[in-house]
Amino acid sequence: MSEHQATEPPPETADEGPAQTVPVRPARTKGRDVPWRLIALGVLLVYGIVFVVLNSRAVKVNFVFFAPRVSLIVALVLALLLGFLGGYLFDTMRDRRKRKPGDATPS
């Protein structure tokens, strides 16, 4: 039987009900598959490099008690990390408030 032909369903029996057909996927041909994940990773890598290069100038960042000059990309990454940390801590506090005092906590 060719790989592109669908299989015939088995005959119906009274106990099992109607039989389901399983679609047959066409066979992959060597050398013609496009590695989409690898392409997407490459595009993201190039974008990240361009992003860093375009945002490499030094800027003054005010941290209330001191104001150093840092690379803009460092300031952006720091802001991103602080945002993730704040979201994680907020989520953890919300989960603790939802739990009842007698509940066991899974670790």
Secondary structure, 3 states (H helix, E strand, C coil): CCCCCCCCCCCCECCCECCCCCCCCCCCCCCCCCCHHHHHHHHHHHHHHHHHHHCCCEEECCCCCCCCEEEHHHHHHHHHHHHHHHHHHHHHHHHHHHCCCCCCCCC
